[in-house]
Protein backbone atom coordinates (compact mmCIF):
# COMPACT_ATOMS: atom_id res chain seq x y z
CA UNK A 1 0.00 0.00 0.00
CA UNK A 2 1.36 3.40 -1.00
CA UNK A 3 1.50 5.57 2.12
CA UNK A 4 3.55 8.36 0.57
CA UNK A 5 0.64 10.77 0.93
CA UNK A 6 0.59 10.49 4.73
CA UNK A 7 3.30 13.13 5.38
CA UNK A 8 1.43 15.52 3.06
CA UNK A 9 -1.90 14.97 4.82
CA UNK A 10 -0.12 15.27 8.18
CA UNK A 11 1.46 18.58 7.16
CA UNK A 12 -1.92 19.84 5.95
CA UNK A 13 -3.72 18.86 9.17
CA UNK A 14 -1.03 20.41 11.38
CA UNK A 15 -0.97 23.62 9.32
CA UNK A 16 -4.76 23.92 9.53
CA UNK A 17 -4.64 23.38 13.31
CA UNK A 18 -1.93 26.01 13.77
CA UNK A 19 -4.06 28.38 11.68
CA UNK A 20 -7.06 27.87 13.97
CA UNK A 21 -5.00 28.05 17.18
CA UNK A 22 -3.59 31.40 16.00
CA UNK A 23 -7.14 32.75 15.77
CA UNK A 24 -7.81 31.58 19.33
CA UNK A 25 -4.60 33.01 20.79
CA UNK A 26 -5.22 36.38 19.16
CA UNK A 27 -8.79 36.46 20.50
CA UNK A 28 -7.55 35.49 23.97
CA UNK A 29 -4.87 38.20 23.83
CA UNK A 30 -7.56 40.73 22.89
CA UNK A 31 -9.72 39.76 25.87
CA UNK A 32 -11.96 36.92 24.68
CA UNK A 33 -11.25 33.61 26.52
CA UNK A 34 -13.87 31.58 24.60
CA UNK A 35 -11.36 29.44 22.67
CA UNK A 36 -9.16 28.94 25.73
CA UNK A 37 -12.09 27.87 27.89
CA UNK A 38 -13.22 25.49 25.14
CA UNK A 39 -9.81 23.80 25.18
CA UNK A 40 -8.94 24.92 21.65
CA UNK A 41 -5.58 26.58 22.37
CA UNK A 42 -3.73 23.31 21.84
CA UNK A 43 -1.85 21.57 19.03
CA UNK A 44 -3.51 18.30 20.00
CA UNK A 45 -5.44 17.54 16.80
CA UNK A 46 -8.37 15.79 18.49
CA UNK A 47 -10.32 18.94 19.55
CA UNK A 48 -9.79 20.54 16.14
CA UNK A 49 -10.38 17.76 13.63
CA UNK A 50 -13.42 17.90 11.41
CA UNK A 51 -13.65 14.34 9.99
CA UNK A 52 -14.79 15.57 6.58
CA UNK A 53 -12.68 18.69 6.18
CA UNK A 54 -9.51 17.58 8.00
CA UNK A 55 -9.19 13.96 6.85
CA UNK A 56 -11.63 12.64 4.23
CA UNK A 57 -11.65 15.52 1.72
CA UNK A 58 -7.86 16.14 1.71
CA UNK A 59 -7.21 12.39 1.32
CA UNK A 60 -9.71 12.08 -1.54
CA UNK A 61 -8.29 15.13 -3.34
CA UNK A 62 -4.77 13.74 -3.08
CA UNK A 63 -5.61 10.16 -4.03
CA UNK A 64 -7.73 11.30 -7.00
CA UNK A 65 -4.86 13.52 -8.25
CA UNK A 66 -7.15 16.54 -8.28
CA UNK A 67 -4.10 18.80 -8.43
CA UNK A 68 -5.36 20.77 -5.47
CA UNK A 69 -5.35 20.17 -1.70
CA UNK A 70 -8.02 21.69 0.48
CA UNK A 71 -9.30 21.17 3.99
CA UNK A 72 -10.55 22.78 7.17
CA UNK A 73 -10.73 22.22 10.91
CA UNK A 74 -13.54 23.01 13.31
CA UNK A 75 -13.58 26.81 13.52
CA UNK A 76 -12.19 28.14 16.80
CA UNK A 77 -15.05 29.81 18.70
CA UNK A 78 -14.76 33.40 19.81
CA UNK A 79 -17.11 36.15 20.91
CA UNK A 80 -16.37 39.42 19.09
CA UNK A 81 -18.22 41.40 21.79
CA UNK A 82 -15.56 40.37 24.32
CA UNK A 83 -12.71 41.85 22.27
CA UNK A 84 -11.15 44.89 23.89
CA UNK A 85 -10.61 46.57 20.54
CA UNK A 86 -14.04 46.65 18.92
CA UNK A 87 -12.81 48.56 15.86
CA UNK A 88 -9.93 46.26 14.88
CA UNK A 89 -10.51 43.17 17.01
CA UNK A 90 -12.19 40.97 14.41
CA UNK A 91 -9.69 42.14 11.79
CA UNK A 92 -6.77 41.05 14.00
CA UNK A 93 -8.36 37.72 14.93
CA UNK A 94 -9.07 36.96 11.27
CA UNK A 95 -5.60 38.02 10.13
CA UNK A 96 -3.84 35.86 12.74
CA UNK A 97 -4.63 32.60 10.90
CA UNK A 98 -3.29 33.48 7.43
CA UNK A 99 -0.51 35.45 9.12
CA UNK A 100 0.87 32.43 10.98
CA UNK A 101 0.67 30.33 7.79
CA UNK A 102 2.77 32.92 5.95
CA UNK A 103 5.30 32.98 8.80
CA UNK A 104 5.57 29.17 8.72
CA UNK A 105 6.05 29.20 4.96
CA UNK A 106 8.80 31.83 5.24
CA UNK A 107 10.63 29.97 8.04
CA UNK A 108 10.71 26.68 6.13
CA UNK A 109 11.61 28.55 2.94
CA UNK A 110 14.76 29.77 4.67
CA UNK A 111 15.71 26.16 5.43
CA UNK A 112 15.10 25.16 1.81
CA UNK A 113 17.01 28.13 0.40
CA UNK A 114 20.02 27.75 2.72
CA UNK A 115 19.69 24.07 3.65
CA UNK A 116 22.62 23.08 1.47
CA UNK A 117 24.96 24.90 3.83
CA UNK A 118 23.50 22.90 6.74
CA UNK A 119 23.78 19.60 4.84
CA UNK A 120 20.15 18.75 5.55
CA UNK A 121 18.87 15.38 4.21
CA UNK A 122 16.85 15.24 0.99
CA UNK A 123 13.79 13.96 2.88
CA UNK A 124 13.73 17.18 4.88
CA UNK A 125 13.68 19.30 1.71
CA UNK A 126 10.74 17.28 0.39
CA UNK A 127 8.69 17.64 3.57
CA UNK A 128 9.67 21.31 3.94
CA UNK A 129 8.52 21.98 0.37
CA UNK A 130 5.13 20.45 1.14
CA UNK A 131 4.84 22.56 4.29
CA UNK A 132 5.69 25.75 2.40
CA UNK A 133 3.22 25.03 -0.38
CA UNK A 134 0.41 24.00 1.98
CA UNK A 135 0.84 27.05 4.22
CA UNK A 136 0.95 29.43 1.26
CA UNK A 137 -2.19 27.79 -0.11
CA UNK A 138 -4.00 28.05 3.23
CA UNK A 139 -2.93 31.66 3.74
CA UNK A 140 -3.89 33.02 0.34
CA UNK A 141 -7.03 30.94 -0.02
CA UNK A 142 -8.28 32.19 3.35
CA UNK A 143 -7.40 35.76 2.36
CA UNK A 144 -10.01 35.66 -0.42
CA UNK A 145 -12.65 38.24 0.61
CA UNK A 146 -15.52 35.78 0.42
CA UNK A 147 -17.62 34.92 3.50
CA UNK A 148 -16.99 32.99 5.67
CA UNK A 149 -13.26 33.02 4.82
CA UNK A 150 -10.89 35.13 6.94
CA UNK A 151 -10.43 37.54 4.08
CA UNK A 152 -14.05 38.65 4.38
CA UNK A 153 -13.50 39.73 8.00
CA UNK A 154 -10.21 41.38 7.09
CA UNK A 155 -11.90 43.32 4.30
CA UNK A 156 -14.79 44.16 6.64
CA UNK A 157 -12.35 45.71 9.09
CA UNK A 158 -10.96 47.95 6.36
CA UNK A 159 -14.33 49.17 5.09
CA UNK A 160 -16.14 52.29 6.37
CA UNK A 161 -18.60 51.44 9.13
CA UNK A 162 -21.76 51.69 6.98
CA UNK A 163 -20.31 49.43 4.29
CA UNK A 164 -18.91 47.03 6.89
CA UNK A 165 -22.43 46.50 8.28
CA UNK A 166 -23.80 45.56 4.86
CA UNK A 167 -20.85 43.26 4.26
CA UNK A 168 -21.43 41.64 7.66
CA UNK A 169 -25.07 40.98 6.69
CA UNK A 170 -23.82 39.14 3.60
CA UNK A 171 -21.46 37.12 5.77
CA UNK A 172 -24.28 36.23 8.17
CA UNK A 173 -26.40 35.03 5.25
CA UNK A 174 -23.58 32.84 3.95
CA UNK A 175 -22.96 31.37 7.40
CA UNK A 176 -26.68 30.64 7.75
CA UNK A 177 -26.45 28.45 4.65
CA UNK A 178 -22.78 27.74 5.27
CA UNK A 179 -22.43 24.08 4.30
CA UNK A 180 -24.21 24.45 0.95
CA UNK A 181 -22.45 27.73 0.14
CA UNK A 182 -19.06 26.30 1.12
CA UNK A 183 -19.39 23.24 -1.11
CA UNK A 184 -20.61 25.32 -4.05
CA UNK A 185 -17.62 27.60 -3.63
CA UNK A 186 -15.16 24.69 -3.28
CA UNK A 187 -16.55 23.09 -6.44
CA UNK A 188 -16.31 26.34 -8.39
CA UNK A 189 -12.84 27.11 -7.08
CA UNK A 190 -11.36 23.67 -7.73
CA UNK A 191 -12.72 23.37 -11.26
CA UNK A 192 -12.49 26.98 -12.43
CA UNK A 193 -9.77 28.83 -10.51
CA UNK A 194 -7.45 26.06 -9.34
CA UNK A 195 -4.98 26.40 -12.23
CA UNK A 196 -4.30 30.16 -11.97
CA UNK A 197 -4.33 29.95 -8.18
CA UNK A 198 -1.79 27.11 -8.23
CA UNK A 199 0.36 29.15 -10.64
CA UNK A 200 0.24 32.10 -8.23
CA UNK A 201 1.19 29.89 -5.27
CA UNK A 202 3.99 28.41 -7.36
CA UNK A 203 5.31 31.90 -8.12
CA UNK A 204 5.35 32.83 -4.41
CA UNK A 205 6.99 29.49 -3.63
CA UNK A 206 9.76 30.17 -6.16
CA UNK A 207 10.20 33.70 -4.85
CA UNK A 208 10.73 32.40 -1.30
CA UNK A 209 12.81 29.30 -1.95
CA UNK A 210 14.60 29.97 -5.22
CA UNK A 211 13.19 26.70 -6.61
CA UNK A 212 10.26 25.95 -8.89
CA UNK A 213 7.50 23.56 -7.89
C-alpha positions as CSV (number, residue, x, y, z in Angstrom):
1,X,0.0,0.0,0.0
2,X,1.4,3.4,-1.0
3,X,1.5,5.6,2.1
4,X,3.6,8.4,0.6
5,X,0.6,10.8,0.9
6,X,0.6,10.5,4.7
7,X,3.3,13.1,5.4
8,X,1.4,15.5,3.1
9,X,-1.9,15.0,4.8
10,X,-0.1,15.3,8.2
11,X,1.5,18.6,7.2
12,X,-1.9,19.8,5.9
13,X,-3.7,18.9,9.2
14,X,-1.0,20.4,11.4
15,X,-1.0,23.6,9.3
16,X,-4.8,23.9,9.5
17,X,-4.6,23.4,13.3
18,X,-1.9,26.0,13.8
19,X,-4.1,28.4,11.7
20,X,-7.1,27.9,14.0
21,X,-5.0,28.1,17.2
22,X,-3.6,31.4,16.0
23,X,-7.1,32.8,15.8
24,X,-7.8,31.6,19.3
25,X,-4.6,33.0,20.8
26,X,-5.2,36.4,19.2
27,X,-8.8,36.5,20.5
28,X,-7.5,35.5,24.0
29,X,-4.9,38.2,23.8
30,X,-7.6,40.7,22.9
31,X,-9.7,39.8,25.9
32,X,-12.0,36.9,24.7
33,X,-11.3,33.6,26.5
34,X,-13.9,31.6,24.6
35,X,-11.4,29.4,22.7
36,X,-9.2,28.9,25.7
37,X,-12.1,27.9,27.9
38,X,-13.2,25.5,25.1
39,X,-9.8,23.8,25.2
40,X,-8.9,24.9,21.7
41,X,-5.6,26.6,22.4
42,X,-3.7,23.3,21.8
43,X,-1.9,21.6,19.0
44,X,-3.5,18.3,20.0
45,X,-5.4,17.5,16.8
46,X,-8.4,15.8,18.5
47,X,-10.3,18.9,19.6
48,X,-9.8,20.5,16.1
49,X,-10.4,17.8,13.6
50,X,-13.4,17.9,11.4
51,X,-13.6,14.3,10.0
52,X,-14.8,15.6,6.6
53,X,-12.7,18.7,6.2
54,X,-9.5,17.6,8.0
55,X,-9.2,14.0,6.8
56,X,-11.6,12.6,4.2
57,X,-11.7,15.5,1.7
58,X,-7.9,16.1,1.7
59,X,-7.2,12.4,1.3
60,X,-9.7,12.1,-1.5
61,X,-8.3,15.1,-3.3
62,X,-4.8,13.7,-3.1
63,X,-5.6,10.2,-4.0
64,X,-7.7,11.3,-7.0
65,X,-4.9,13.5,-8.3
66,X,-7.2,16.5,-8.3
67,X,-4.1,18.8,-8.4
68,X,-5.4,20.8,-5.5
69,X,-5.4,20.2,-1.7
70,X,-8.0,21.7,0.5
71,X,-9.3,21.2,4.0
72,X,-10.5,22.8,7.2
73,X,-10.7,22.2,10.9
74,X,-13.5,23.0,13.3
75,X,-13.6,26.8,13.5
76,X,-12.2,28.1,16.8
77,X,-15.1,29.8,18.7
78,X,-14.8,33.4,19.8
79,X,-17.1,36.1,20.9
80,X,-16.4,39.4,19.1
81,X,-18.2,41.4,21.8
82,X,-15.6,40.4,24.3
83,X,-12.7,41.8,22.3
84,X,-11.1,44.9,23.9
85,X,-10.6,46.6,20.5
86,X,-14.0,46.7,18.9
87,X,-12.8,48.6,15.9
88,X,-9.9,46.3,14.9
89,X,-10.5,43.2,17.0
90,X,-12.2,41.0,14.4
91,X,-9.7,42.1,11.8
92,X,-6.8,41.1,14.0
93,X,-8.4,37.7,14.9
94,X,-9.1,37.0,11.3
95,X,-5.6,38.0,10.1
96,X,-3.8,35.9,12.7
97,X,-4.6,32.6,10.9
98,X,-3.3,33.5,7.4
99,X,-0.5,35.4,9.1
100,X,0.9,32.4,11.0
101,X,0.7,30.3,7.8
102,X,2.8,32.9,5.9
103,X,5.3,33.0,8.8
104,X,5.6,29.2,8.7
105,X,6.0,29.2,5.0
106,X,8.8,31.8,5.2
107,X,10.6,30.0,8.0
108,X,10.7,26.7,6.1
109,X,11.6,28.5,2.9
110,X,14.8,29.8,4.7
111,X,15.7,26.2,5.4
112,X,15.1,25.2,1.8
113,X,17.0,28.1,0.4
114,X,20.0,27.7,2.7
115,X,19.7,24.1,3.6
116,X,22.6,23.1,1.5
117,X,25.0,24.9,3.8
118,X,23.5,22.9,6.7
119,X,23.8,19.6,4.8
120,X,20.1,18.7,5.6
121,X,18.9,15.4,4.2
122,X,16.8,15.2,1.0
123,X,13.8,14.0,2.9
124,X,13.7,17.2,4.9
125,X,13.7,19.3,1.7
126,X,10.7,17.3,0.4
127,X,8.7,17.6,3.6
128,X,9.7,21.3,3.9
129,X,8.5,22.0,0.4
130,X,5.1,20.5,1.1
131,X,4.8,22.6,4.3
132,X,5.7,25.7,2.4
133,X,3.2,25.0,-0.4
134,X,0.4,24.0,2.0
135,X,0.8,27.1,4.2
136,X,0.9,29.4,1.3
137,X,-2.2,27.8,-0.1
138,X,-4.0,28.1,3.2
139,X,-2.9,31.7,3.7
140,X,-3.9,33.0,0.3
141,X,-7.0,30.9,0.0
142,X,-8.3,32.2,3.3
143,X,-7.4,35.8,2.4
144,X,-10.0,35.7,-0.4
145,X,-12.6,38.2,0.6
146,X,-15.5,35.8,0.4
147,X,-17.6,34.9,3.5
148,X,-17.0,33.0,5.7
149,X,-13.3,33.0,4.8
150,X,-10.9,35.1,6.9
151,X,-10.4,37.5,4.1
152,X,-14.1,38.6,4.4
153,X,-13.5,39.7,8.0
154,X,-10.2,41.4,7.1
155,X,-11.9,43.3,4.3
156,X,-14.8,44.2,6.6
157,X,-12.3,45.7,9.1
158,X,-11.0,48.0,6.4
159,X,-14.3,49.2,5.1
160,X,-16.1,52.3,6.4
161,X,-18.6,51.4,9.1
162,X,-21.8,51.7,7.0
163,X,-20.3,49.4,4.3
164,X,-18.9,47.0,6.9
165,X,-22.4,46.5,8.3
166,X,-23.8,45.6,4.9
167,X,-20.9,43.3,4.3
168,X,-21.4,41.6,7.7
169,X,-25.1,41.0,6.7
170,X,-23.8,39.1,3.6
171,X,-21.5,37.1,5.8
172,X,-24.3,36.2,8.2
173,X,-26.4,35.0,5.2
174,X,-23.6,32.8,3.9
175,X,-23.0,31.4,7.4
176,X,-26.7,30.6,7.8
177,X,-26.5,28.5,4.7
178,X,-22.8,27.7,5.3
179,X,-22.4,24.1,4.3
180,X,-24.2,24.5,1.0
181,X,-22.4,27.7,0.1
182,X,-19.1,26.3,1.1
183,X,-19.4,23.2,-1.1
184,X,-20.6,25.3,-4.1
185,X,-17.6,27.6,-3.6
186,X,-15.2,24.7,-3.3
187,X,-16.5,23.1,-6.4
188,X,-16.3,26.3,-8.4
189,X,-12.8,27.1,-7.1
190,X,-11.4,23.7,-7.7
191,X,-12.7,23.4,-11.3
192,X,-12.5,27.0,-12.4
193,X,-9.8,28.8,-10.5
194,X,-7.5,26.1,-9.3
195,X,-5.0,26.4,-12.2
196,X,-4.3,30.2,-12.0
197,X,-4.3,29.9,-8.2
198,X,-1.8,27.1,-8.2
199,X,0.4,29.1,-10.6
200,X,0.2,32.1,-8.2
201,X,1.2,29.9,-5.3
202,X,4.0,28.4,-7.4
203,X,5.3,31.9,-8.1
204,X,5.4,32.8,-4.4
205,X,7.0,29.5,-3.6
206,X,9.8,30.2,-6.2
207,X,10.2,33.7,-4.9
208,X,10.7,32.4,-1.3
209,X,12.8,29.3,-2.0
210,X,14.6,30.0,-5.2
211,X,13.2,26.7,-6.6
212,X,10.3,26.0,-8.9
213,X,7.5,23.6,-7.9
